[in-house]
Amino acid sequence: MPRIRVCSSLIVTLLSTLALAALTFAANAAQFGTRDEAVAMVKRAQEKFKKDGAEATFAAVTAQQRAFKDRDLYVYIMNFDCVIQAHAARAELVGKSLYDFRDQDGVYPARNTVEVARTTGHGWIDYRWTNPKTNLVEAKSTYVEKLGDRYAIGVGIYKDEQLNRNTVSIISGSPGSDATYLQVAYDLAAVLNDGENLRILPVVGVGG
């Protein structure tokens, strides 16, 4: 009988741990946008553009309407000269040219955005950009489409935050704590991440 009680207790503990892990995974997944959601957001902006025109669409995007900004997903629109027409995360960029901007890897995000829009009409581009949720520069993959006759629209996901069943969370400190701890967690993730085999997800946790 004691052995049965021990086994039962162990099973309960394991089930509780698995349940907690599943809940944590679901909660973490809900914090970040997915590739499918990025594409869907572009489609919503396309629909508004066709219905209401350019100026109304630009205004709605820059006003951060819910349809065009959700968690770390947001719409940006530029003309074929790489001048920002609307931006749902950084309104201060509207009217500015990003033609000469390049990331730490030497990639020109604006030029690549326009290139995809003008040639294939849609597709994905990769570069590094500041995540509005973490304020850290992260690897980003953005879905781009041609908008009207002379604009390009994009919505991107942050690649380090895409979850799968092999994702492990690193609790990096309490909300409001020194951002250095979060940066350390991201640095560790950059070393340990192994594609679909292992995902390290830094998160802010209570009591760290």
Helices and strands as residue ranges (DSSP letters): H 2-30, H 35-52, H 54-62, G 66-68, E 69-70, E 73-79, E 84-87, G 91-93, H 109-119, E 122-130, E 137-147, E 151-158, G 159-161, E 167-171, H 179-192, E 199-203
